[in-house]
């Protein structure tokens, strides 16, 4: 605890986060909350505030990683399609459409 015995709290909107709450959970519940917070790249407190008050969406960092990977795969597939002269054009076109749909779903869920 810092000098003066007062914890420094961040400001959320117009108000400082000055209050705390003790909450009893099972170990399983606490572990699940911690895991969700890590995946979303949030503190446990911010995760709970967002879930309860619903002010901001919770976006998993994993979603952004998946989109990047899908874009990379799309690029590789397009390159392979061009290098083979479109030998597998029906298959590559189908896969490219599926990749596009997946990216749109992930982006829309955000």
C-alpha positions as CSV (number, residue, x, y, z in Angstrom):
1,X,0.0,0.0,0.0
2,X,1.4,3.4,-0.9
3,X,2.2,6.2,1.6
4,X,-0.8,7.6,3.4
5,X,-2.6,4.2,3.2
6,X,-4.7,5.2,0.2
7,X,-4.7,2.9,-2.9
8,X,-4.4,4.6,-6.2
9,X,-7.4,3.8,-8.3
10,X,-8.0,4.4,-12.0
11,X,-10.7,6.6,-13.3
12,X,-13.6,5.0,-15.2
13,X,-15.4,7.5,-17.2
14,X,-16.2,10.4,-14.9
15,X,-15.8,8.5,-11.7
16,X,-12.7,7.1,-9.9
17,X,-12.9,3.5,-9.0
18,X,-12.8,3.9,-5.2
19,X,-14.9,1.0,-4.0
20,X,-14.1,-2.6,-3.7
21,X,-16.3,-5.7,-3.2
22,X,-15.5,-9.0,-1.5
23,X,-17.1,-11.9,-3.2
24,X,-17.2,-15.6,-2.3
25,X,-16.7,-18.0,-5.2
26,X,-15.8,-21.6,-5.7
27,X,-12.3,-22.3,-6.9
28,X,-13.7,-23.4,-10.3
29,X,-15.7,-20.2,-10.7
30,X,-12.7,-18.1,-9.8
31,X,-10.4,-20.0,-12.2
32,X,-13.0,-19.6,-15.0
33,X,-13.1,-15.8,-14.4
34,X,-9.3,-15.6,-14.3
35,X,-9.0,-17.5,-17.6
36,X,-11.7,-15.4,-19.3
37,X,-9.9,-12.2,-18.1
38,X,-6.5,-13.5,-19.5
39,X,-8.1,-14.4,-22.8
40,X,-9.7,-11.0,-23.1
41,X,-6.6,-9.2,-21.9
42,X,-8.4,-7.6,-19.0
43,X,-8.0,-7.4,-15.3
44,X,-10.4,-9.5,-13.3
45,X,-12.2,-6.4,-12.0
46,X,-12.6,-5.0,-15.5
47,X,-14.0,-8.3,-16.8
48,X,-16.6,-8.4,-14.0
49,X,-17.6,-4.7,-14.5
50,X,-18.0,-5.2,-18.3
51,X,-20.0,-8.4,-17.8
52,X,-22.3,-7.0,-15.1
53,X,-22.8,-3.5,-16.4
54,X,-22.4,-4.4,-20.1
55,X,-20.9,-1.0,-21.0
56,X,-18.1,-2.3,-23.2
57,X,-17.8,-5.5,-25.2
58,X,-15.5,-8.2,-24.1
59,X,-13.3,-9.2,-27.1
60,X,-10.9,-12.1,-26.7
61,X,-7.4,-11.3,-27.8
62,X,-7.6,-14.8,-29.4
63,X,-10.1,-13.4,-31.9
64,X,-7.6,-11.0,-33.2
65,X,-5.0,-13.7,-33.4
66,X,-7.4,-16.0,-35.3
67,X,-8.2,-13.2,-37.8
68,X,-4.5,-12.6,-38.5
69,X,-3.9,-16.3,-39.0
70,X,-6.9,-16.6,-41.3
71,X,-5.7,-13.6,-43.3
72,X,-2.2,-15.2,-43.6
73,X,-3.8,-18.5,-44.7
74,X,-5.9,-16.6,-47.3
75,X,-2.7,-15.0,-48.7
76,X,-0.9,-18.3,-48.9
77,X,-3.8,-19.9,-50.6
78,X,-4.1,-17.1,-53.1
79,X,-0.4,-17.4,-53.8
80,X,-0.6,-21.2,-54.3
81,X,-3.6,-20.7,-56.6
82,X,-1.6,-18.2,-58.7
83,X,1.5,-20.4,-58.8
84,X,-0.4,-23.5,-60.0
85,X,-2.3,-21.6,-62.7
86,X,-5.6,-22.2,-60.9
87,X,-5.4,-26.0,-61.2
88,X,-7.5,-26.3,-58.0
89,X,-9.6,-23.2,-58.7
90,X,-12.9,-24.6,-57.5
91,X,-11.4,-25.9,-54.2
92,X,-9.4,-22.7,-53.6
93,X,-12.4,-20.5,-54.3
94,X,-14.5,-22.5,-51.9
95,X,-11.9,-22.3,-49.1
96,X,-11.4,-18.6,-49.7
97,X,-15.2,-18.0,-49.4
98,X,-15.1,-20.0,-46.1
99,X,-12.2,-18.0,-44.8
100,X,-14.0,-14.7,-45.6
101,X,-17.1,-15.9,-43.8
102,X,-15.1,-16.9,-40.7
103,X,-13.4,-13.5,-40.6
104,X,-16.8,-11.7,-41.0
105,X,-18.3,-13.8,-38.2
106,X,-15.4,-13.1,-35.8
107,X,-15.5,-9.4,-36.7
108,X,-19.3,-9.2,-36.4
109,X,-19.3,-10.9,-32.9
110,X,-17.0,-8.1,-31.7
